[in-house]
Amino acid sequence: MSNITRRSFLQRGAAAAAALTIVPGSVLGKSHGHIAPTDKLNIAGVGIGGMGNANLKNMEKTENIVALCDVDWKYAKPVFDRHPQAKKYWDYRKMYDEMGKSIDAVLVATADHTHAIISADALTMGKHVYCQKPLTHSVYESRLLTNLAKEYNVATQMGNQGSSDEGTDLVCE
């Protein structure tokens, strides 16, 4: 049995921990479908009844759904039931206040006229945003969101499933 001092044990442990942070993900199992919990985004969903439900089904396969918000809890019940660990809210502003530090990204699939303000509030918190169409109702809102995404260095995407369909491309051609 070797004599290991506390100092050498701590040094070796620190070196091993540091090595894990620079080892390629393929060594740790990413190439085999394993995703570490720390590699998952914490997602908040706002407007989770209709299209938000469909979007969350795709996100929940690879990400953590940590907060859910909808004004119609009866319509959103299936999503709430599917994510019992997620905190539930009526008002997205309260959700942002309480969960802001725990959220990495926000899904916005509310009524069309609220997309821009909910997205803008998320962007100013430094959160990535996936928003259903229409993203905005005016050029001003569109430019505002563009500038906020650039200022806060966050990724944004708008859901435009109908516009990205192969049939639409064929019609355009």
Biotite code that builds the C-alpha atoms (Angstrom):
import biotite.structure as struc

atoms = struc.array([
    struc.Atom([0.000, 0.000, 0.000], chain_id="A", res_id=1, res_name="MET", atom_name="CA", element="C"),
    struc.Atom([1.401, 3.367, -0.995], chain_id="A", res_id=2, res_name="SER", atom_name="CA", element="C"),
    struc.Atom([1.654, 6.366, 1.263], chain_id="A", res_id=3, res_name="ASN", atom_name="CA", element="C"),
    struc.Atom([-0.452, 9.157, -0.216], chain_id="A", res_id=4, res_name="ILE", atom_name="CA", element="C"),
    struc.Atom([-0.537, 12.501, 1.511], chain_id="A", res_id=5, res_name="THR", atom_name="CA", element="C"),
    struc.Atom([-3.670, 14.587, 1.593], chain_id="A", res_id=6, res_name="ARG", atom_name="CA", element="C"),
    struc.Atom([-1.939, 17.187, -0.580], chain_id="A", res_id=7, res_name="ARG", atom_name="CA", element="C"),
    struc.Atom([-0.978, 14.684, -3.308], chain_id="A", res_id=8, res_name="SER", atom_name="CA", element="C"),
    struc.Atom([-4.481, 13.179, -3.202], chain_id="A", res_id=9, res_name="PHE", atom_name="CA", element="C"),
    struc.Atom([-6.052, 16.603, -3.726], chain_id="A", res_id=10, res_name="LEU", atom_name="CA", element="C"),
    struc.Atom([-3.590, 17.452, -6.493], chain_id="A", res_id=11, res_name="GLN", atom_name="CA", element="C"),
    struc.Atom([-4.293, 14.202, -8.328], chain_id="A", res_id=12, res_name="ARG", atom_name="CA", element="C"),
    struc.Atom([-8.039, 14.614, -7.862], chain_id="A", res_id=13, res_name="GLY", atom_name="CA", element="C"),
    struc.Atom([-7.931, 18.162, -9.195], chain_id="A", res_id=14, res_name="ALA", atom_name="CA", element="C"),
    struc.Atom([-5.859, 17.045, -12.182], chain_id="A", res_id=15, res_name="ALA", atom_name="CA", element="C"),
    struc.Atom([-8.333, 14.248, -12.945], chain_id="A", res_id=16, res_name="ALA", atom_name="CA", element="C"),
    struc.Atom([-11.280, 16.659, -12.698], chain_id="A", res_id=17, res_name="ALA", atom_name="CA", element="C"),
    struc.Atom([-9.529, 19.128, -14.984], chain_id="A", res_id=18, res_name="ALA", atom_name="CA", element="C"),
    struc.Atom([-8.781, 16.361, -17.484], chain_id="A", res_id=19, res_name="ALA", atom_name="CA", element="C"),
    struc.Atom([-12.486, 15.478, -17.706], chain_id="A", res_id=20, res_name="LEU", atom_name="CA", element="C"),
    struc.Atom([-13.293, 19.025, -18.780], chain_id="A", res_id=21, res_name="THR", atom_name="CA", element="C"),
    struc.Atom([-10.985, 18.824, -21.798], chain_id="A", res_id=22, res_name="ILE", atom_name="CA", element="C"),
    struc.Atom([-11.605, 15.229, -22.876], chain_id="A", res_id=23, res_name="VAL", atom_name="CA", element="C"),
    struc.Atom([-13.600, 15.015, -26.137], chain_id="A", res_id=24, res_name="PRO", atom_name="CA", element="C"),
    struc.Atom([-17.271, 14.197, -25.672], chain_id="A", res_id=25, res_name="GLY", atom_name="CA", element="C"),
    struc.Atom([-16.900, 11.049, -27.780], chain_id="A", res_id=26, res_name="SER", atom_name="CA", element="C"),
    struc.Atom([-14.699, 9.532, -25.068], chain_id="A", res_id=27, res_name="VAL", atom_name="CA", element="C"),
    struc.Atom([-17.374, 10.162, -22.439], chain_id="A", res_id=28, res_name="LEU", atom_name="CA", element="C"),
    struc.Atom([-20.196, 8.588, -24.448], chain_id="A", res_id=29, res_name="GLY", atom_name="CA", element="C"),
    struc.Atom([-21.731, 11.429, -26.490], chain_id="A", res_id=30, res_name="LYS", atom_name="CA", element="C"),
    struc.Atom([-21.158, 9.558, -29.729], chain_id="A", res_id=31, res_name="SER", atom_name="CA", element="C"),
    struc.Atom([-23.165, 6.672, -28.278], chain_id="A", res_id=32, res_name="HIS", atom_name="CA", element="C"),
    struc.Atom([-26.211, 8.786, -27.481], chain_id="A", res_id=33, res_name="GLY", atom_name="CA", element="C"),
    struc.Atom([-25.386, 9.631, -23.865], chain_id="A", res_id=34, res_name="HIS", atom_name="CA", element="C"),
    struc.Atom([-25.858, 13.286, -22.952], chain_id="A", res_id=35, res_name="ILE", atom_name="CA", element="C"),
    struc.Atom([-24.651, 14.468, -19.577], chain_id="A", res_id=36, res_name="ALA", atom_name="CA", element="C"),
    struc.Atom([-27.230, 16.425, -17.551], chain_id="A", res_id=37, res_name="PRO", atom_name="CA", element="C"),
    struc.Atom([-24.907, 19.431, -17.621], chain_id="A", res_id=38, res_name="THR", atom_name="CA", element="C"),
    struc.Atom([-24.986, 19.390, -21.438], chain_id="A", res_id=39, res_name="ASP", atom_name="CA", element="C"),
    struc.Atom([-28.759, 19.886, -21.527], chain_id="A", res_id=40, res_name="LYS", atom_name="CA", element="C"),
    struc.Atom([-30.484, 23.247, -21.746], chain_id="A", res_id=41, res_name="LEU", atom_name="CA", element="C"),
    struc.Atom([-33.066, 24.270, -19.169], chain_id="A", res_id=42, res_name="ASN", atom_name="CA", element="C"),
    struc.Atom([-36.111, 25.256, -21.217], chain_id="A", res_id=43, res_name="ILE", atom_name="CA", element="C"),
    struc.Atom([-39.105, 27.359, -20.187], chain_id="A", res_id=44, res_name="ALA", atom_name="CA", element="C"),
    struc.Atom([-42.249, 27.137, -22.300], chain_id="A", res_id=45, res_name="GLY", atom_name="CA", element="C"),
    struc.Atom([-44.700, 30.032, -22.630], chain_id="A", res_id=46, res_name="VAL", atom_name="CA", element="C"),
    struc.Atom([-47.954, 29.118, -24.363], chain_id="A", res_id=47, res_name="GLY", atom_name="CA", element="C"),
    struc.Atom([-47.802, 25.350, -24.135], chain_id="A", res_id=48, res_name="ILE", atom_name="CA", element="C"),
    struc.Atom([-51.278, 24.242, -25.213], chain_id="A", res_id=49, res_name="GLY", atom_name="CA", element="C"),
    struc.Atom([-51.301, 23.956, -29.009], chain_id="A", res_id=50, res_name="GLY", atom_name="CA", element="C"),
    struc.Atom([-48.151, 24.425, -31.069], chain_id="A", res_id=51, res_name="MET", atom_name="CA", element="C"),
    struc.Atom([-46.144, 24.896, -27.872], chain_id="A", res_id=52, res_name="GLY", atom_name="CA", element="C"),
    struc.Atom([-47.058, 21.336, -26.901], chain_id="A", res_id=53, res_name="ASN", atom_name="CA", element="C"),
    struc.Atom([-45.755, 20.003, -30.227], chain_id="A", res_id=54, res_name="ALA", atom_name="CA", element="C"),
    struc.Atom([-42.552, 22.030, -29.899], chain_id="A", res_id=55, res_name="ASN", atom_name="CA", element="C"),
    struc.Atom([-41.974, 20.836, -26.328], chain_id="A", res_id=56, res_name="LEU", atom_name="CA", element="C"),
    struc.Atom([-42.380, 17.195, -27.413], chain_id="A", res_id=57, res_name="LYS", atom_name="CA", element="C"),
    struc.Atom([-39.386, 17.692, -29.692], chain_id="A", res_id=58, res_name="ASN", atom_name="CA", element="C"),
    struc.Atom([-37.355, 19.562, -27.076], chain_id="A", res_id=59, res_name="MET", atom_name="CA", element="C"),
    struc.Atom([-38.022, 17.192, -24.175], chain_id="A", res_id=60, res_name="GLU", atom_name="CA", element="C"),
    struc.Atom([-36.146, 14.397, -25.929], chain_id="A", res_id=61, res_name="LYS", atom_name="CA", element="C"),
    struc.Atom([-32.826, 16.179, -25.435], chain_id="A", res_id=62, res_name="THR", atom_name="CA", element="C"),
    struc.Atom([-33.384, 19.064, -22.998], chain_id="A", res_id=63, res_name="GLU", atom_name="CA", element="C"),
    struc.Atom([-34.693, 19.748, -19.474], chain_id="A", res_id=64, res_name="ASN", atom_name="CA", element="C"),
    struc.Atom([-38.143, 21.340, -19.306], chain_id="A", res_id=65, res_name="ILE", atom_name="CA", element="C"),
    struc.Atom([-37.967, 23.312, -16.051], chain_id="A", res_id=66, res_name="VAL", atom_name="CA", element="C"),
    struc.Atom([-40.817, 25.858, -16.241], chain_id="A", res_id=67, res_name="ALA", atom_name="CA", element="C"),
    struc.Atom([-44.170, 25.988, -18.015], chain_id="A", res_id=68, res_name="LEU", atom_name="CA", element="C"),
    struc.Atom([-46.521, 28.927, -18.432], chain_id="A", res_id=69, res_name="CYS", atom_name="CA", element="C"),
    struc.Atom([-50.007, 29.151, -19.901], chain_id="A", res_id=70, res_name="ASP", atom_name="CA", element="C"),
    struc.Atom([-53.109, 31.184, -19.125], chain_id="A", res_id=71, res_name="VAL", atom_name="CA", element="C"),
    struc.Atom([-55.401, 28.216, -19.890], chain_id="A", res_id=72, res_name="ASP", atom_name="CA", element="C"),
    struc.Atom([-54.387, 25.470, -17.482], chain_id="A", res_id=73, res_name="TRP", atom_name="CA", element="C"),
    struc.Atom([-57.202, 23.186, -18.650], chain_id="A", res_id=74, res_name="LYS", atom_name="CA", element="C"),
    struc.Atom([-55.887, 23.254, -22.244], chain_id="A", res_id=75, res_name="TYR", atom_name="CA", element="C"),
    struc.Atom([-52.294, 22.904, -21.019], chain_id="A", res_id=76, res_name="ALA", atom_name="CA", element="C"),
    struc.Atom([-53.056, 20.060, -18.579], chain_id="A", res_id=77, res_name="LYS", atom_name="CA", element="C"),
    struc.Atom([-51.545, 17.274, -20.759], chain_id="A", res_id=78, res_name="PRO", atom_name="CA", element="C"),
    struc.Atom([-48.239, 19.161, -20.883], chain_id="A", res_id=79, res_name="VAL", atom_name="CA", element="C"),
    struc.Atom([-48.296, 19.885, -17.143], chain_id="A", res_id=80, res_name="PHE", atom_name="CA", element="C"),
    struc.Atom([-48.987, 16.189, -16.520], chain_id="A", res_id=81, res_name="ASP", atom_name="CA", element="C"),
    struc.Atom([-46.106, 15.141, -18.798], chain_id="A", res_id=82, res_name="ARG", atom_name="CA", element="C"),
    struc.Atom([-43.703, 17.423, -16.898], chain_id="A", res_id=83, res_name="HIS", atom_name="CA", element="C"),
    struc.Atom([-44.627, 17.168, -13.208], chain_id="A", res_id=84, res_name="PRO", atom_name="CA", element="C"),
    struc.Atom([-41.135, 18.384, -12.191], chain_id="A", res_id=85, res_name="GLN", atom_name="CA", element="C"),
    struc.Atom([-41.531, 21.686, -14.097], chain_id="A", res_id=86, res_name="ALA", atom_name="CA", element="C"),
    struc.Atom([-42.734, 24.710, -12.163], chain_id="A", res_id=87, res_name="LYS", atom_name="CA", element="C"),
    struc.Atom([-46.126, 25.968, -13.405], chain_id="A", res_id=88, res_name="LYS", atom_name="CA", element="C"),
    struc.Atom([-47.109, 29.607, -14.003], chain_id="A", res_id=89, res_name="TYR", atom_name="CA", element="C"),
    struc.Atom([-50.036, 31.705, -15.235], chain_id="A", res_id=90, res_name="TRP", atom_name="CA", element="C"),
    struc.Atom([-47.910, 34.795, -15.926], chain_id="A", res_id=91, res_name="ASP", atom_name="CA", element="C"),
    struc.Atom([-44.640, 34.622, -17.869], chain_id="A", res_id=92, res_name="TYR", atom_name="CA", element="C"),
    struc.Atom([-43.330, 37.737, -16.084], chain_id="A", res_id=93, res_name="ARG", atom_name="CA", element="C"),
    struc.Atom([-43.560, 35.991, -12.717], chain_id="A", res_id=94, res_name="LYS", atom_name="CA", element="C"),
    struc.Atom([-41.883, 32.925, -14.244], chain_id="A", res_id=95, res_name="MET", atom_name="CA", element="C"),
    struc.Atom([-39.030, 35.081, -15.578], chain_id="A", res_id=96, res_name="TYR", atom_name="CA", element="C"),
    struc.Atom([-38.646, 36.745, -12.159], chain_id="A", res_id=97, res_name="ASP", atom_name="CA", element="C"),
    struc.Atom([-38.575, 33.488, -10.214], chain_id="A", res_id=98, res_name="GLU", atom_name="CA", element="C"),
    struc.Atom([-36.835, 31.151, -12.668], chain_id="A", res_id=99, res_name="MET", atom_name="CA", element="C"),
    struc.Atom([-34.690, 33.564, -14.690], chain_id="A", res_id=100, res_name="GLY", atom_name="CA", element="C"),
    struc.Atom([-31.384, 32.335, -13.288], chain_id="A", res_id=101, res_name="LYS", atom_name="CA", element="C"),
    struc.Atom([-32.364, 28.684, -13.906], chain_id="A", res_id=102, res_name="SER", atom_name="CA", element="C"),
    struc.Atom([-33.491, 29.092, -17.523], chain_id="A", res_id=103, res_name="ILE", atom_name="CA", element="C"),
    struc.Atom([-31.195, 28.843, -20.564], chain_id="A", res_id=104, res_name="ASP", atom_name="CA", element="C"),
    struc.Atom([-33.806, 29.229, -23.303], chain_id="A", res_id=105, res_name="ALA", atom_name="CA", element="C"),
    struc.Atom([-37.475, 30.050, -23.820], chain_id="A", res_id=106, res_name="VAL", atom_name="CA", element="C"),
    struc.Atom([-40.074, 28.610, -26.186], chain_id="A", res_id=107, res_name="LEU", atom_name="CA", element="C"),
    struc.Atom([-42.759, 31.182, -27.093], chain_id="A", res_id=108, res_name="VAL", atom_name="CA", element="C"),
    struc.Atom([-45.951, 29.800, -28.668], chain_id="A", res_id=109, res_name="ALA", atom_name="CA", element="C"),
    struc.Atom([-48.611, 32.117, -27.270], chain_id="A", res_id=110, res_name="THR", atom_name="CA", element="C"),
    struc.Atom([-51.257, 34.152, -29.092], chain_id="A", res_id=111, res_name="ALA", atom_name="CA", element="C"),
    struc.Atom([-49.650, 35.910, -32.075], chain_id="A", res_id=112, res_name="ASP", atom_name="CA", element="C"),
    struc.Atom([-49.892, 39.460, -30.728], chain_id="A", res_id=113, res_name="HIS", atom_name="CA", element="C"),
    struc.Atom([-47.795, 38.585, -27.653], chain_id="A", res_id=114, res_name="THR", atom_name="CA", element="C"),
    struc.Atom([-44.830, 36.889, -29.357], chain_id="A", res_id=115, res_name="HIS", atom_name="CA", element="C"),
    struc.Atom([-42.626, 39.980, -29.666], chain_id="A", res_id=116, res_name="ALA", atom_name="CA", element="C"),
    struc.Atom([-42.928, 41.253, -26.075], chain_id="A", res_id=117, res_name="ILE", atom_name="CA", element="C"),
    struc.Atom([-42.438, 37.832, -24.457], chain_id="A", res_id=118, res_name="ILE", atom_name="CA", element="C"),
    struc.Atom([-39.437, 37.184, -26.720], chain_id="A", res_id=119, res_name="SER", atom_name="CA", element="C"),
    struc.Atom([-37.980, 40.662, -26.083], chain_id="A", res_id=120, res_name="ALA", atom_name="CA", element="C"),
    struc.Atom([-38.211, 40.165, -22.322], chain_id="A", res_id=121, res_name="ASP", atom_name="CA", element="C"),
    struc.Atom([-36.408, 36.806, -22.626], chain_id="A", res_id=122, res_name="ALA", atom_name="CA", element="C"),
    struc.Atom([-33.696, 38.275, -24.860], chain_id="A", res_id=123, res_name="LEU", atom_name="CA", element="C"),
    struc.Atom([-32.989, 41.101, -22.402], chain_id="A", res_id=124, res_name="THR", atom_name="CA", element="C"),
    struc.Atom([-32.448, 38.425, -19.753], chain_id="A", res_id=125, res_name="MET", atom_name="CA", element="C"),
    struc.Atom([-29.826, 36.846, -22.034], chain_id="A", res_id=126, res_name="GLY", atom_name="CA", element="C"),
    struc.Atom([-31.981, 33.809, -22.850], chain_id="A", res_id=127, res_name="LYS", atom_name="CA", element="C"),
    struc.Atom([-32.063, 32.044, -26.216], chain_id="A", res_id=128, res_name="HIS", atom_name="CA", element="C"),
    struc.Atom([-35.505, 32.096, -27.859], chain_id="A", res_id=129, res_name="VAL", atom_name="CA", element="C"),
    struc.Atom([-37.464, 29.800, -30.141], chain_id="A", res_id=130, res_name="TYR", atom_name="CA", element="C"),
    struc.Atom([-40.638, 31.631, -31.164], chain_id="A", res_id=131, res_name="CYS", atom_name="CA", element="C"),
    struc.Atom([-43.534, 30.498, -33.280], chain_id="A", res_id=132, res_name="GLN", atom_name="CA", element="C"),
    struc.Atom([-44.606, 32.594, -36.270], chain_id="A", res_id=133, res_name="LYS", atom_name="CA", element="C"),
    struc.Atom([-45.432, 35.364, -36.640], chain_id="A", res_id=134, res_name="PRO", atom_name="CA", element="C"),
    struc.Atom([-42.426, 36.607, -34.740], chain_id="A", res_id=135, res_name="LEU", atom_name="CA", element="C"),
    struc.Atom([-43.601, 40.229, -34.921], chain_id="A", res_id=136, res_name="THR", atom_name="CA", element="C"),
    struc.Atom([-46.383, 42.412, -36.300], chain_id="A", res_id=137, res_name="HIS", atom_name="CA", element="C"),
    struc.Atom([-44.303, 45.356, -37.397], chain_id="A", res_id=138, res_name="SER", atom_name="CA", element="C"),
    struc.Atom([-40.938, 46.226, -38.838], chain_id="A", res_id=139, res_name="VAL", atom_name="CA", element="C"),
    struc.Atom([-40.166, 48.086, -35.597], chain_id="A", res_id=140, res_name="TYR", atom_name="CA", element="C"),
    struc.Atom([-40.714, 44.932, -33.493], chain_id="A", res_id=141, res_name="GLU", atom_name="CA", element="C"),
    struc.Atom([-38.634, 42.873, -35.902], chain_id="A", res_id=142, res_name="SER", atom_name="CA", element="C"),
    struc.Atom([-35.730, 45.310, -35.768], chain_id="A", res_id=143, res_name="ARG", atom_name="CA", element="C"),
    struc.Atom([-36.016, 45.517, -31.984], chain_id="A", res_id=144, res_name="LEU", atom_name="CA", element="C"),
    struc.Atom([-35.707, 41.734, -31.590], chain_id="A", res_id=145, res_name="LEU", atom_name="CA", element="C"),
    struc.Atom([-32.836, 41.616, -34.086], chain_id="A", res_id=146, res_name="THR", atom_name="CA", element="C"),
    struc.Atom([-30.947, 44.288, -32.141], chain_id="A", res_id=147, res_name="ASN", atom_name="CA", element="C"),
    struc.Atom([-31.661, 42.626, -28.777], chain_id="A", res_id=148, res_name="LEU", atom_name="CA", element="C"),
    struc.Atom([-30.430, 39.231, -30.004], chain_id="A", res_id=149, res_name="ALA", atom_name="CA", element="C"),
    struc.Atom([-27.253, 40.862, -31.252], chain_id="A", res_id=150, res_name="LYS", atom_name="CA", element="C"),
    struc.Atom([-26.758, 42.961, -28.093], chain_id="A", res_id=151, res_name="GLU", atom_name="CA", element="C"),
    struc.Atom([-27.254, 40.041, -25.704], chain_id="A", res_id=152, res_name="TYR", atom_name="CA", element="C"),
    struc.Atom([-25.422, 37.544, -27.956], chain_id="A", res_id=153, res_name="ASN", atom_name="CA", element="C"),
    struc.Atom([-28.159, 34.904, -27.927], chain_id="A", res_id=154, res_name="VAL", atom_name="CA", element="C"),
    struc.Atom([-29.457, 32.495, -30.542], chain_id="A", res_id=155, res_name="ALA", atom_name="CA", element="C"),
    struc.Atom([-32.978, 32.928, -31.849], chain_id="A", res_id=156, res_name="THR", atom_name="CA", element="C"),
    struc.Atom([-35.154, 30.920, -34.199], chain_id="A", res_id=157, res_name="GLN", atom_name="CA", element="C"),
    struc.Atom([-38.669, 31.294, -35.524], chain_id="A", res_id=158, res_name="MET", atom_name="CA", element="C"),
    struc.Atom([-40.852, 28.284, -36.176], chain_id="A", res_id=159, res_name="GLY", atom_name="CA", element="C"),
    struc.Atom([-41.995, 28.364, -39.797], chain_id="A", res_id=160, res_name="ASN", atom_name="CA", element="C"),
    struc.Atom([-42.848, 24.744, -40.465], chain_id="A", res_id=161, res_name="GLN", atom_name="CA", element="C"),
    struc.Atom([-45.220, 25.511, -43.347], chain_id="A", res_id=162, res_name="GLY", atom_name="CA", element="C"),
    struc.Atom([-42.682, 27.701, -45.106], chain_id="A", res_id=163, res_name="SER", atom_name="CA", element="C"),
    struc.Atom([-39.910, 25.121, -44.875], chain_id="A", res_id=164, res_name="SER", atom_name="CA", element="C"),
    struc.Atom([-41.909, 22.255, -46.359], chain_id="A", res_id=165, res_name="ASP", atom_name="CA", element="C"),
    struc.Atom([-40.679, 20.612, -49.561], chain_id="A", res_id=166, res_name="GLU", atom_name="CA", element="C"),
    struc.Atom([-44.000, 21.429, -51.277], chain_id="A", res_id=167, res_name="GLY", atom_name="CA", element="C"),
    struc.Atom([-43.473, 25.143, -50.689], chain_id="A", res_id=168, res_name="THR", atom_name="CA", element="C"),
    struc.Atom([-40.025, 24.917, -52.289], chain_id="A", res_id=169, res_name="ASP", atom_name="CA", element="C"),
    struc.Atom([-41.492, 23.138, -55.318], chain_id="A", res_id=170, res_name="LEU", atom_name="CA", element="C"),
    struc.Atom([-44.185, 25.803, -55.752], chain_id="A", res_id=171, res_name="VAL", atom_name="CA", element="C"),
    struc.Atom([-41.553, 28.549, -55.563], chain_id="A", res_id=172, res_name="CYS", atom_name="CA", element="C"),
    struc.Atom([-39.426, 26.793, -58.191], chain_id="A", res_id=173, res_name="GLU", atom_name="CA", element="C"),
])
